[in-house]
Amino acid sequence: MPRPELTRMGIAFAVALVAMSYLAIDAGVVGVNSGAIKQRIETAQASIVRVAMSQHQLASAAQAWARRDHQKQPSATE
């Protein structure tokens, strides 16, 4: 995945996280206990990082597979 795309995803993630946290606090869903908020944010961040890493690994595997397939084509037509 290109670096600018990862940067955009990171910025979008941060904005979404702040917005969801603000809305949850405003709605009274989350107490104002900073320890609880911090723990929930860290849990959400860890979850999102795991998903992002999985997607990155999947994209890398797909690219490697496509390269292998592309390299095999000329020998298959001979």
mmCIF file of the N, C-alpha and C atoms, coordinates in Angstrom:
data_MODEL
# 
_entry.id   MODEL 
# 
loop_
_atom_site.group_PDB 
_atom_site.id 
_atom_site.type_symbol 
_atom_site.label_atom_id 
_atom_site.label_alt_id 
_atom_site.label_comp_id 
_atom_site.label_asym_id 
_atom_site.label_entity_id 
_atom_site.label_seq_id 
_atom_site.pdbx_PDB_ins_code 
_atom_site.Cartn_x 
_atom_site.Cartn_y 
_atom_site.Cartn_z 
_atom_site.occupancy 
_atom_site.B_iso_or_equiv 
_atom_site.pdbx_formal_charge 
_atom_site.auth_seq_id 
_atom_site.auth_comp_id 
_atom_site.auth_asym_id 
_atom_site.auth_atom_id 
_atom_site.pdbx_PDB_model_num 
ATOM 1   N N  . MET A 1 1  ? 0.848   -1.158  0.000   1.00 0.00 ? 1  MET A N  1 
ATOM 2   C CA . MET A 1 1  ? 0.000   0.000   0.000   1.00 0.00 ? 1  MET A CA 1 
ATOM 3   C C  . MET A 1 1  ? 0.904   1.236   0.000   1.00 0.00 ? 1  MET A C  1 
ATOM 4   N N  . PRO A 1 2  ? 0.616   2.202   -0.878  1.00 0.00 ? 2  PRO A N  1 
ATOM 5   C CA . PRO A 1 2  ? 1.454   3.402   -0.938  1.00 0.00 ? 2  PRO A CA 1 
ATOM 6   C C  . PRO A 1 2  ? 1.432   4.175   0.375   1.00 0.00 ? 2  PRO A C  1 
ATOM 7   N N  . ARG A 1 3  ? 2.561   4.787   0.683   1.00 0.00 ? 3  ARG A N  1 
ATOM 8   C CA . ARG A 1 3  ? 2.714   5.513   1.939   1.00 0.00 ? 3  ARG A CA 1 
ATOM 9   C C  . ARG A 1 3  ? 1.698   6.648   2.109   1.00 0.00 ? 3  ARG A C  1 
ATOM 10  N N  . PRO A 1 4  ? 1.416   7.463   1.054   1.00 0.00 ? 4  PRO A N  1 
ATOM 11  C CA . PRO A 1 4  ? 0.412   8.531   1.229   1.00 0.00 ? 4  PRO A CA 1 
ATOM 12  C C  . PRO A 1 4  ? -0.965  7.974   1.602   1.00 0.00 ? 4  PRO A C  1 
ATOM 13  N N  . GLU A 1 5  ? -1.283  6.805   1.069   1.00 0.00 ? 5  GLU A N  1 
ATOM 14  C CA . GLU A 1 5  ? -2.575  6.194   1.385   1.00 0.00 ? 5  GLU A CA 1 
ATOM 15  C C  . GLU A 1 5  ? -2.629  5.769   2.855   1.00 0.00 ? 5  GLU A C  1 
ATOM 16  N N  . LEU A 1 6  ? -1.520  5.222   3.360   1.00 0.00 ? 6  LEU A N  1 
ATOM 17  C CA . LEU A 1 6  ? -1.455  4.845   4.772   1.00 0.00 ? 6  LEU A CA 1 
ATOM 18  C C  . LEU A 1 6  ? -1.570  6.072   5.670   1.00 0.00 ? 6  LEU A C  1 
ATOM 19  N N  . THR A 1 7  ? -0.953  7.170   5.247   1.00 0.00 ? 7  THR A N  1 
ATOM 20  C CA . THR A 1 7  ? -1.033  8.419   6.016   1.00 0.00 ? 7  THR A CA 1 
ATOM 21  C C  . THR A 1 7  ? -2.477  8.903   6.073   1.00 0.00 ? 7  THR A C  1 
ATOM 22  N N  . ARG A 1 8  ? -3.149  8.869   4.932   1.00 0.00 ? 8  ARG A N  1 
ATOM 23  C CA . ARG A 1 8  ? -4.561  9.296   4.909   1.00 0.00 ? 8  ARG A CA 1 
ATOM 24  C C  . ARG A 1 8  ? -5.427  8.410   5.796   1.00 0.00 ? 8  ARG A C  1 
ATOM 25  N N  . MET A 1 9  ? -5.155  7.103   5.762   1.00 0.00 ? 9  MET A N  1 
ATOM 26  C CA . MET A 1 9  ? -5.914  6.181   6.606   1.00 0.00 ? 9  MET A CA 1 
ATOM 27  C C  . MET A 1 9  ? -5.667  6.468   8.084   1.00 0.00 ? 9  MET A C  1 
ATOM 28  N N  . GLY A 1 10 ? -4.429  6.778   8.436   1.00 0.00 ? 10 GLY A N  1 
ATOM 29  C CA . GLY A 1 10 ? -4.096  7.104   9.822   1.00 0.00 ? 10 GLY A CA 1 
ATOM 30  C C  . GLY A 1 10 ? -4.796  8.359   10.297  1.00 0.00 ? 10 GLY A C  1 
ATOM 31  N N  . ILE A 1 11 ? -4.808  9.376   9.442   1.00 0.00 ? 11 ILE A N  1 
ATOM 32  C CA . ILE A 1 11 ? -5.485  10.634  9.795   1.00 0.00 ? 11 ILE A CA 1 
ATOM 33  C C  . ILE A 1 11 ? -6.984  10.407  9.940   1.00 0.00 ? 11 ILE A C  1 
ATOM 34  N N  . ALA A 1 12 ? -7.566  9.657   8.998   1.00 0.00 ? 12 ALA A N  1 
ATOM 35  C CA . ALA A 1 12 ? -9.006  9.370   9.072   1.00 0.00 ? 12 ALA A CA 1 
ATOM 36  C C  . ALA A 1 12 ? -9.333  8.587   10.334  1.00 0.00 ? 12 ALA A C  1 
ATOM 37  N N  . PHE A 1 13 ? -8.457  7.640   10.696  1.00 0.00 ? 13 PHE A N  1 
ATOM 38  C CA . PHE A 1 13 ? -8.655  6.858   11.914  1.00 0.00 ? 13 PHE A CA 1 
ATOM 39  C C  . PHE A 1 13 ? -8.649  7.765   13.147  1.00 0.00 ? 13 PHE A C  1 
ATOM 40  N N  . ALA A 1 14 ? -7.675  8.665   13.216  1.00 0.00 ? 14 ALA A N  1 
ATOM 41  C CA . ALA A 1 14 ? -7.560  9.553   14.379  1.00 0.00 ? 14 ALA A CA 1 
ATOM 42  C C  . ALA A 1 14 ? -8.783  10.456  14.491  1.00 0.00 ? 14 ALA A C  1 
ATOM 43  N N  . VAL A 1 15 ? -9.216  11.003  13.374  1.00 0.00 ? 15 VAL A N  1 
ATOM 44  C CA . VAL A 1 15 ? -10.398 11.878  13.387  1.00 0.00 ? 15 VAL A CA 1 
ATOM 45  C C  . VAL A 1 15 ? -11.631 11.096  13.819  1.00 0.00 ? 15 VAL A C  1 
ATOM 46  N N  . ALA A 1 16 ? -11.799 9.888   13.281  1.00 0.00 ? 16 ALA A N  1 
ATOM 47  C CA . ALA A 1 16 ? -12.958 9.068   13.641  1.00 0.00 ? 16 ALA A CA 1 
ATOM 48  C C  . ALA A 1 16 ? -12.926 8.691   15.118  1.00 0.00 ? 16 ALA A C  1 
ATOM 49  N N  . LEU A 1 17 ? -11.760 8.358   15.621  1.00 0.00 ? 17 LEU A N  1 
ATOM 50  C CA . LEU A 1 17 ? -11.628 7.969   17.019  1.00 0.00 ? 17 LEU A CA 1 
ATOM 51  C C  . LEU A 1 17 ? -11.976 9.127   17.950  1.00 0.00 ? 17 LEU A C  1 
ATOM 52  N N  . VAL A 1 18 ? -11.481 10.304  17.640  1.00 0.00 ? 18 VAL A N  1 
ATOM 53  C CA . VAL A 1 18 ? -11.785 11.479  18.461  1.00 0.00 ? 18 VAL A CA 1 
ATOM 54  C C  . VAL A 1 18 ? -13.275 11.788  18.398  1.00 0.00 ? 18 VAL A C  1 
ATOM 55  N N  . ALA A 1 19 ? -13.847 11.718  17.201  1.00 0.00 ? 19 ALA A N  1 
ATOM 56  C CA . ALA A 1 19 ? -15.274 12.016  17.045  1.00 0.00 ? 19 ALA A CA 1 
ATOM 57  C C  . ALA A 1 19 ? -16.135 11.010  17.808  1.00 0.00 ? 19 ALA A C  1 
ATOM 58  N N  . MET A 1 20 ? -15.811 9.724   17.705  1.00 0.00 ? 20 MET A N  1 
ATOM 59  C CA . MET A 1 20 ? -16.597 8.709   18.414  1.00 0.00 ? 20 MET A CA 1 
ATOM 60  C C  . MET A 1 20 ? -16.449 8.861   19.924  1.00 0.00 ? 20 MET A C  1 
ATOM 61  N N  . SER A 1 21 ? -15.256 9.178   20.373  1.00 0.00 ? 21 SER A N  1 
ATOM 62  C CA . SER A 1 21 ? -15.038 9.364   21.808  1.00 0.00 ? 21 SER A CA 1 
ATOM 63  C C  . SER A 1 21 ? -15.840 10.556  22.322  1.00 0.00 ? 21 SER A C  1 
ATOM 64  N N  . TYR A 1 22 ? -15.797 11.646  21.571  1.00 0.00 ? 22 TYR A N  1 
ATOM 65  C CA . TYR A 1 22 ? -16.547 12.840  21.974  1.00 0.00 ? 22 TYR A CA 1 
ATOM 66  C C  . TYR A 1 22 ? -18.041 12.536  22.024  1.00 0.00 ? 22 TYR A C  1 
ATOM 67  N N  . LEU A 1 23 ? -18.557 11.871  21.004  1.00 0.00 ? 23 LEU A N  1 
ATOM 68  C CA . LEU A 1 23 ? -19.986 11.560  20.970  1.00 0.00 ? 23 LEU A CA 1 
ATOM 69  C C  . LEU A 1 23 ? -20.382 10.614  22.098  1.00 0.00 ? 23 LEU A C  1 
ATOM 70  N N  . ALA A 1 24 ? -19.539 9.651   22.407  1.00 0.00 ? 24 ALA A N  1 
ATOM 71  C CA . ALA A 1 24 ? -19.838 8.718   23.493  1.00 0.00 ? 24 ALA A CA 1 
ATOM 72  C C  . ALA A 1 24 ? -19.867 9.436   24.835  1.00 0.00 ? 24 ALA A C  1 
ATOM 73  N N  . ILE A 1 25 ? -18.928 10.332  25.042  1.00 0.00 ? 25 ILE A N  1 
ATOM 74  C CA . ILE A 1 25 ? -18.902 11.086  26.303  1.00 0.00 ? 25 ILE A CA 1 
ATOM 75  C C  . ILE A 1 25 ? -20.103 12.010  26.372  1.00 0.00 ? 25 ILE A C  1 
ATOM 76  N N  . ASP A 1 26 ? -20.404 12.670  25.258  1.00 0.00 ? 26 ASP A N  1 
ATOM 77  C CA . ASP A 1 26 ? -21.527 13.604  25.215  1.00 0.00 ? 26 ASP A CA 1 
ATOM 78  C C  . ASP A 1 26 ? -22.851 12.888  25.455  1.00 0.00 ? 26 ASP A C  1 
ATOM 79  N N  . ALA A 1 27 ? -22.967 11.676  24.952  1.00 0.00 ? 27 ALA A N  1 
ATOM 80  C CA . ALA A 1 27 ? -24.204 10.916  25.121  1.00 0.00 ? 27 ALA A CA 1 
ATOM 81  C C  . ALA A 1 27 ? -24.303 10.277  26.502  1.00 0.00 ? 27 ALA A C  1 
ATOM 82  N N  . GLY A 1 28 ? -23.229 10.321  27.250  1.00 0.00 ? 28 GLY A N  1 
ATOM 83  C CA . GLY A 1 28 ? -23.246 9.740   28.580  1.00 0.00 ? 28 GLY A CA 1 
ATOM 84  C C  . GLY A 1 28 ? -23.016 8.243   28.590  1.00 0.00 ? 28 GLY A C  1 
ATOM 85  N N  . VAL A 1 29 ? -22.650 7.672   27.448  1.00 0.00 ? 29 VAL A N  1 
ATOM 86  C CA . VAL A 1 29 ? -22.406 6.244   27.363  1.00 0.00 ? 29 VAL A CA 1 
ATOM 87  C C  . VAL A 1 29 ? -21.151 5.885   28.132  1.00 0.00 ? 29 VAL A C  1 
ATOM 88  N N  . VAL A 1 30 ? -20.174 6.747   28.041  1.00 0.00 ? 30 VAL A N  1 
ATOM 89  C CA . VAL A 1 30 ? -18.901 6.524   28.715  1.00 0.00 ? 30 VAL A CA 1 
ATOM 90  C C  . VAL A 1 30 ? -18.811 7.484   29.882  1.00 0.00 ? 30 VAL A C  1 
ATOM 91  N N  . GLY A 1 31 ? -18.427 6.971   31.032  1.00 0.00 ? 31 GLY A N  1 
ATOM 92  C CA . GLY A 1 31 ? -18.230 7.844   32.172  1.00 0.00 ? 31 GLY A CA 1 
ATOM 93  C C  . GLY A 1 31 ? -17.038 8.750   31.928  1.00 0.00 ? 31 GLY A C  1 
ATOM 94  N N  . VAL A 1 32 ? -16.909 9.766   32.718  1.00 0.00 ? 32 VAL A N  1 
ATOM 95  C CA . VAL A 1 32 ? -15.818 10.710  32.526  1.00 0.00 ? 32 VAL A CA 1 
ATOM 96  C C  . VAL A 1 32 ? -14.543 10.211  33.216  1.00 0.00 ? 32 VAL A C  1 
ATOM 97  N N  . ASN A 1 33 ? -14.552 8.989   33.693  1.00 0.00 ? 33 ASN A N  1 
ATOM 98  C CA . ASN A 1 33 ? -13.384 8.396   34.310  1.00 0.00 ? 33 ASN A CA 1 
ATOM 99  C C  . ASN A 1 33 ? -12.298 8.256   33.242  1.00 0.00 ? 33 ASN A C  1 
ATOM 100 N N  . SER A 1 34 ? -11.227 9.009   33.369  1.00 0.00 ? 34 SER A N  1 
ATOM 101 C CA . SER A 1 34 ? -10.204 9.047   32.324  1.00 0.00 ? 34 SER A CA 1 
ATOM 102 C C  . SER A 1 34 ? -9.507  7.698   32.157  1.00 0.00 ? 34 SER A C  1 
ATOM 103 N N  . GLY A 1 35 ? -9.377  6.932   33.214  1.00 0.00 ? 35 GLY A N  1 
ATOM 104 C CA . GLY A 1 35 ? -8.755  5.613   33.102  1.00 0.00 ? 35 GLY A CA 1 
ATOM 105 C C  . GLY A 1 35 ? -9.561  4.683   32.225  1.00 0.00 ? 35 GLY A C  1 
ATOM 106 N N  . ALA A 1 36 ? -10.876 4.705   32.396  1.00 0.00 ? 36 ALA A N  1 
ATOM 107 C CA . ALA A 1 36 ? -11.746 3.851   31.587  1.00 0.00 ? 36 ALA A CA 1 
ATOM 108 C C  . ALA A 1 36 ? -11.727 4.285   30.129  1.00 0.00 ? 36 ALA A C  1 
ATOM 109 N N  . ILE A 1 37 ? -11.741 5.582   29.901  1.00 0.00 ? 37 ILE A N  1 
ATOM 110 C CA . ILE A 1 37 ? -11.701 6.094   28.528  1.00 0.00 ? 37 ILE A CA 1 
ATOM 111 C C  . ILE A 1 37 ? -10.384 5.702   27.872  1.00 0.00 ? 37 ILE A C  1 
ATOM 112 N N  . LYS A 1 38 ? -9.299  5.874   28.601  1.00 0.00 ? 38 LYS A N  1 
ATOM 113 C CA . LYS A 1 38 ? -7.985  5.541   28.053  1.00 0.00 ? 38 LYS A CA 1 
ATOM 114 C C  . LYS A 1 38 ? -7.911  4.061   27.693  1.00 0.00 ? 38 LYS A C  1 
ATOM 115 N N  . GLN A 1 39 ? -8.423  3.217   28.554  1.00 0.00 ? 39 GLN A N  1 
ATOM 116 C CA . GLN A 1 39 ? -8.389  1.775   28.297  1.00 0.00 ? 39 GLN A CA 1 
ATOM 117 C C  . GLN A 1 39 ? -9.215  1.423   27.059  1.00 0.00 ? 39 GLN A C  1 
ATOM 118 N N  . ARG A 1 40 ? -10.386 2.022   26.927  1.00 0.00 ? 40 ARG A N  1 
ATOM 119 C CA . ARG A 1 40 ? -11.229 1.734   25.766  1.00 0.00 ? 40 ARG A CA 1 
ATOM 120 C C  . ARG A 1 40 ? -10.583 2.229   24.480  1.00 0.00 ? 40 ARG A C  1 
ATOM 121 N N  . ILE A 1 41 ? -9.973  3.393   24.538  1.00 0.00 ? 41 ILE A N  1 
ATOM 122 C CA . ILE A 1 41 ? -9.295  3.934   23.351  1.00 0.00 ? 41 ILE A CA 1 
ATOM 123 C C  . ILE A 1 41 ? -8.126  3.032   22.968  1.00 0.00 ? 41 ILE A C  1 
ATOM 124 N N  . GLU A 1 42 ? -7.349  2.595   23.950  1.00 0.00 ? 42 GLU A N  1 
ATOM 125 C CA . GLU A 1 42 ? -6.217  1.715   23.660  1.00 0.00 ? 42 GLU A CA 1 
ATOM 126 C C  . GLU A 1 42 ? -6.682  0.392   23.070  1.00 0.00 ? 42 GLU A C  1 
ATOM 127 N N  . THR A 1 43 ? -7.783  -0.129  23.582  1.00 0.00 ? 43 THR A N  1 
ATOM 128 C CA . THR A 1 43 ? -8.335  -1.373  23.052  1.00 0.00 ? 43 THR A CA 1 
ATOM 129 C C  . THR A 1 43 ? -8.784  -1.188  21.605  1.00 0.00 ? 43 THR A C  1 
ATOM 130 N N  . ALA A 1 44 ? -9.462  -0.076  21.340  1.00 0.00 ? 44 ALA A N  1 
ATOM 131 C CA . ALA A 1 44 ? -9.922  0.200   19.974  1.00 0.00 ? 44 ALA A CA 1 
ATOM 132 C C  . ALA A 1 44 ? -8.731  0.392   19.039  1.00 0.00 ? 44 ALA A C  1 
ATOM 133 N N  . GLN A 1 45 ? -7.719  1.106   19.503  1.00 0.00 ? 45 GLN A N  1 
ATOM 134 C CA . GLN A 1 45 ? -6.542  1.320   18.675  1.00 0.00 ? 45 GLN A CA 1 
ATOM 135 C C  . GLN A 1 45 ? -5.855  -0.002  18.348  1.00 0.00 ? 45 GLN A C  1 
ATOM 136 N N  . ALA A 1 46 ? -5.703  -0.847  19.335  1.00 0.00 ? 46 ALA A N  1 
ATOM 137 C CA . ALA A 1 46 ? -5.059  -2.144  19.116  1.00 0.00 ? 46 ALA A CA 1 
ATOM 138 C C  . ALA A 1 46 ? -5.847  -2.977  18.113  1.00 0.00 ? 46 ALA A C  1 
ATOM 139 N N  . SER A 1 47 ? -7.160  -2.929  18.226  1.00 0.00 ? 47 SER A N  1 
ATOM 140 C CA . SER A 1 47 ? -8.006  -3.681  17.310  1.00 0.00 ? 47 SER A CA 1 
ATOM 141 C C  . SER A 1 47 ? -7.862  -3.153  15.889  1.00 0.00 ? 47 SER A C  1 
ATOM 142 N N  . ILE A 1 48 ? -7.871  -1.855  15.734  1.00 0.00 ? 48 ILE A N  1 
ATOM 143 C CA . ILE A 1 48 ? -7.756  -1.256  14.405  1.00 0.00 ? 48 ILE A CA 1 
ATOM 144 C C  . ILE A 1 48 ? -6.381  -1.522  13.818  1.00 0.00 ? 48 ILE A C  1 
ATOM 145 N N  . VAL A 1 49 ? -5.347  -1.471  14.635  1.00 0.00 ? 49 VAL A N  1 
ATOM 146 C CA . VAL A 1 49 ? -3.990  -1.760  14.154  1.00 0.00 ? 49 VAL A CA 1 
ATOM 147 C C  . VAL A 1 49 ? -3.905  -3.208  13.675  1.00 0.00 ? 49 VAL A C  1 
ATOM 148 N N  . ARG A 1 50 ? -4.513  -4.130  14.418  1.00 0.00 ? 50 ARG A N  1 
ATOM 149 C CA . ARG A 1 50 ? -4.495  -5.539  13.999  1.00 0.00 ? 50 ARG A CA 1 
ATOM 150 C C  . ARG A 1 50 ? -5.182  -5.705  12.646  1.00 0.00 ? 50 ARG A C  1 
ATOM 151 N N  . VAL A 1 51 ? -6.306  -5.039  12.466  1.00 0.00 ? 51 VAL A N  1 
ATOM 152 C CA . VAL A 1 51 ? -7.030  -5.131  11.190  1.00 0.00 ? 51 VAL A CA 1 
ATOM 153 C C  . VAL A 1 51 ? -6.190  -4.528  10.075  1.00 0.00 ? 51 VAL A C  1 
ATOM 154 N N  . ALA A 1 52 ? -5.576  -3.373  10.326  1.00 0.00 ? 52 ALA A N  1 
ATOM 155 C CA . ALA A 1 52 ? -4.755  -2.728  9.307   1.00 0.00 ? 52 ALA A CA 1 
ATOM 156 C C  . ALA A 1 52 ? -3.569  -3.607  8.916   1.00 0.00 ? 52 ALA A C  1 
ATOM 157 N N  . MET A 1 53 ? -2.937  -4.229  9.901   1.00 0.00 ? 53 MET A N  1 
ATOM 158 C CA . MET A 1 53 ? -1.802  -5.104  9.605   1.00 0.00 ? 53 MET A CA 1 
ATOM 159 C C  . MET A 1 53 ? -2.258  -6.321  8.802   1.00 0.00 ? 53 MET A C  1 
ATOM 160 N N  . SER A 1 54 ? -3.413  -6.865  9.134   1.00 0.00 ? 54 SER A N  1 
ATOM 161 C CA . SER A 1 54 ? -3.946  -8.007  8.385   1.00 0.00 ? 54 SER A CA 1 
ATOM 162 C C  . SER A 1 54 ? -4.211  -7.617  6.933   1.00 0.00 ? 54 SER A C  1 
ATOM 163 N N  . GLN A 1 55 ? -4.794  -6.430  6.736   1.00 0.00 ? 55 GLN A N  1 
ATOM 164 C CA . GLN A 1 55 ? -5.065  -5.974  5.378   1.00 0.00 ? 55 GLN A CA 1 
ATOM 165 C C  . GLN A 1 55 ? -3.766  -5.747  4.620   1.00 0.00 ? 55 GLN A C  1 
ATOM 166 N N  . HIS A 1 56 ? -2.761  -5.206  5.298   1.00 0.00 ? 56 HIS A N  1 
ATOM 167 C CA . HIS A 1 56 ? -1.466  -4.971  4.654   1.00 0.00 ? 56 HIS A CA 1 
ATOM 168 C C  . HIS A 1 56 ? -0.826  -6.299  4.252   1.00 0.00 ? 56 HIS A C  1 
ATOM 169 N N  . GLN A 1 57 ? -0.889  -7.297  5.138   1.00 0.00 ? 57 GLN A N  1 
ATOM 170 C CA . GLN A 1 57 ? -0.331  -8.605  4.824   1.00 0.00 ? 57 GLN A CA 1 
ATOM 171 C C  . GLN A 1 57 ? -1.078  -9.251  3.661   1.00 0.00 ? 57 GLN A C  1 
ATOM 172 N N  . LEU A 1 58 ? -2.387  -9.104  3.647   1.00 0.00 ? 58 LEU A N  1 
ATOM 173 C CA . LEU A 1 58 ? -3.191  -9.659  2.558   1.00 0.00 ? 58 LEU A CA 1 
ATOM 174 C C  . LEU A 1 58 ? -2.844  -8.974  1.243   1.00 0.00 ? 58 LEU A C  1 
ATOM 175 N N  . ALA A 1 59 ? -2.699  -7.654  1.267   1.00 0.00 ? 59 ALA A N  1 
ATOM 176 C CA . ALA A 1 59 ? -2.340  -6.914  0.055   1.00 0.00 ? 59 ALA A CA 1 
ATOM 177 C C  . ALA A 1 59 ? -0.962  -7.329  -0.445  1.00 0.00 ? 59 ALA A C  1 
ATOM 178 N N  . SER A 1 60 ? -0.022  -7.505  0.455   1.00 0.00 ? 60 SER A N  1 
ATOM 179 C CA . SER A 1 60 ? 1.328   -7.932  0.063   1.00 0.00 ? 60 SER A CA 1 
ATOM 180 C C  . SER A 1 60 ? 1.297   -9.329  -0.551  1.00 0.00 ? 60 SER A C  1 
ATOM 181 N N  . ALA A 1 61 ? 0.534   -10.215 0.046   1.00 0.00 ? 61 ALA A N  1 
ATOM 182 C CA . ALA A 1 61 ? 0.421   -11.580 -0.485  1.00 0.00 ? 61 ALA A CA 1 
ATOM 183 C C  . ALA A 1 61 ? -0.222  -11.562 -1.871  1.00 0.00 ? 61 ALA A C  1 
ATOM 184 N N  . ALA A 1 62 ? -1.237  -10.735 -2.053  1.00 0.00 ? 62 ALA A N  1 
ATOM 185 C CA . ALA A 1 62 ? -1.904  -10.644 -3.352  1.00 0.00 ? 62 ALA A CA 1 
ATOM 186 C C  . ALA A 1 62 ? -0.954  -10.091 -4.411  1.00 0.00 ? 62 ALA A C  1 
ATOM 187 N N  . GLN A 1 63 ? -0.151  -9.094  -4.040  1.00 0.00 ? 63 GLN A N  1 
ATOM 188 C CA . GLN A 1 63 ? 0.821   -8.541  -4.985  1.00 0.00 ? 63 GLN A CA 1 
ATOM 189 C C  . GLN A 1 63 ? 1.867   -9.584  -5.354  1.00 0.00 ? 63 GLN A C  1 
ATOM 190 N N  . ALA A 1 64 ? 2.361   -10.333 -4.373  1.00 0.00 ? 64 ALA A N  1 
ATOM 191 C CA . ALA A 1 64 ? 3.355   -11.370 -4.645  1.00 0.00 ? 64 ALA A CA 1 
ATOM 192 C C  . ALA A 1 64 ? 2.760   -12.450 -5.545  1.00 0.00 ? 64 ALA A C  1 
ATOM 193 N N  . TRP A 1 65 ? 1.529   -12.822 -5.281  1.00 0.00 ? 65 TRP A N  1 
ATOM 194 C CA . TRP A 1 65 ? 0.852   -13.820 -6.095  1.00 0.00 ? 65 TRP A CA 1 
ATOM 195 C C  . TRP A 1 65 ? 0.692   -13.314 -7.528  1.00 0.00 ? 65 TRP A C  1 
ATOM 196 N N  . ALA A 1 66 ? 0.305   -12.043 -7.686  1.00 0.00 ? 66 ALA A N  1 
ATOM 197 C CA . ALA A 1 66 ? 0.122   -11.466 -9.021  1.00 0.00 ? 66 ALA A CA 1 
ATOM 198 C C  . ALA A 1 66 ? 1.455   -11.410 -9.768  1.00 0.00 ? 66 ALA A C  1 
ATOM 199 N N  . ARG A 1 67 ? 2.539   -11.066 -9.069  1.00 0.00 ? 67 ARG A N  1 
ATOM 200 C CA . ARG A 1 67 ? 3.859   -11.030 -9.696  1.00 0.00 ? 67 ARG A CA 1 
ATOM 201 C C  . ARG A 1 67 ? 4.274   -12.428 -10.168 1.00 0.00 ? 67 ARG A C  1 
ATOM 202 N N  . ARG A 1 68 ? 4.055   -13.425 -9.302  1.00 0.00 ? 68 ARG A N  1 
ATOM 203 C CA . ARG A 1 68 ? 4.406   -14.805 -9.670  1.00 0.00 ? 68 ARG A CA 1 
ATOM 204 C C  . ARG A 1 68 ? 3.607   -15.245 -10.893 1.00 0.00 ? 68 ARG A C  1 
ATOM 205 N N  . ASP A 1 69 ? 2.318   -14.930 -10.882 1.00 0.00 ? 69 ASP A N  1 
ATOM 206 C CA . ASP A 1 69 ? 1.454   -15.313 -11.990 1.00 0.00 ? 69 ASP A CA 1 
ATOM 207 C C  . ASP A 1 69 ? 1.900   -14.606 -13.264 1.00 0.00 ? 69 ASP A C  1 
ATOM 208 N N  . HIS A 1 70 ? 2.247   -13.337 -13.150 1.00 0.00 ? 70 HIS A N  1 
ATOM 209 C CA . HIS A 1 70 ? 2.686   -12.560 -14.308 1.00 0.00 ? 70 HIS A CA 1 
ATOM 210 C C  . HIS A 1 70 ? 4.006   -13.098 -14.863 1.00 0.00 ? 70 HIS A C  1 
ATOM 211 N N  . GLN A 1 71 ? 4.909   -13.518 -13.983 1.00 0.00 ? 71 GLN A N  1 
ATOM 212 C CA . GLN A 1 71 ? 6.198   -14.057 -14.409 1.00 0.00 ? 71 GLN A CA 1 
ATOM 213 C C  . GLN A 1 71 ? 6.038   -15.423 -15.066 1.00 0.00 ? 71 GLN A C  1 
ATOM 214 N N  . LYS A 1 72 ? 5.041   -16.185 -14.683 1.00 0.00 ? 72 LYS A N  1 
ATOM 215 C CA . LYS A 1 72 ? 4.832   -17.518 -15.233 1.00 0.00 ? 72 LYS A CA 1 
ATOM 216 C C  . LYS A 1 72 ? 4.183   -17.464 -16.613 1.00 0.00 ? 72 LYS A C  1 
ATOM 217 N N  . GLN A 1 73 ? 3.443   -16.417 -16.936 1.00 0.00 ? 73 GLN A N  1 
ATOM 218 C CA . GLN A 1 73 ? 2.717   -16.342 -18.190 1.00 0.00 ? 73 GLN A CA 1 
ATOM 219 C C  . GLN A 1 73 ? 3.602   -16.524 -19.424 1.00 0.00 ? 73 GLN A C  1 
ATOM 220 N N  . PRO A 1 74 ? 4.730   -15.821 -19.581 1.00 0.00 ? 74 PRO A N  1 
ATOM 221 C CA . PRO A 1 74 ? 5.509   -15.996 -20.814 1.00 0.00 ? 74 PRO A CA 1 
ATOM 222 C C  . PRO A 1 74 ? 5.976   -17.445 -21.011 1.00 0.00 ? 74 PRO A C  1 
ATOM 223 N N  . SER A 1 75 ? 6.402   -18.122 -19.968 1.00 0.00 ? 75 SER A N  1 
ATOM 224 C CA . SER A 1 75 ? 6.859   -19.498 -20.116 1.00 0.00 ? 75 SER A CA 1 
ATOM 225 C C  . SER A 1 75 ? 5.701   -20.442 -20.425 1.00 0.00 ? 75 SER A C  1 
ATOM 226 N N  . ALA A 1 76 ? 4.503   -20.107 -20.013 1.00 0.00 ? 76 ALA A N  1 
ATOM 227 C CA . ALA A 1 76 ? 3.348   -20.966 -20.262 1.00 0.00 ? 76 ALA A CA 1 
ATOM 228 C C  . ALA A 1 76 ? 2.916   -20.866 -21.718 1.00 0.00 ? 76 ALA A C  1 
ATOM 229 N N  . THR A 1 77 ? 3.185   -19.727 -22.381 1.00 0.00 ? 77 THR A N  1 
ATOM 230 C CA . THR A 1 77 ? 2.756   -19.550 -23.766 1.00 0.00 ? 77 THR A CA 1 
ATOM 231 C C  . THR A 1 77 ? 3.770   -20.086 -24.765 1.00 0.00 ? 77 THR A C  1 
ATOM 232 N N  . GLU A 1 78 ? 4.961   -20.405 -24.303 1.00 0.00 ? 78 GLU A N  1 
ATOM 233 C CA . GLU A 1 78 ? 5.999   -20.890 -25.216 1.00 0.00 ? 78 GLU A CA 1 
ATOM 234 C C  . GLU A 1 78 ? 5.765   -22.309 -25.630 1.00 0.00 ? 78 GLU A C  1 
# 
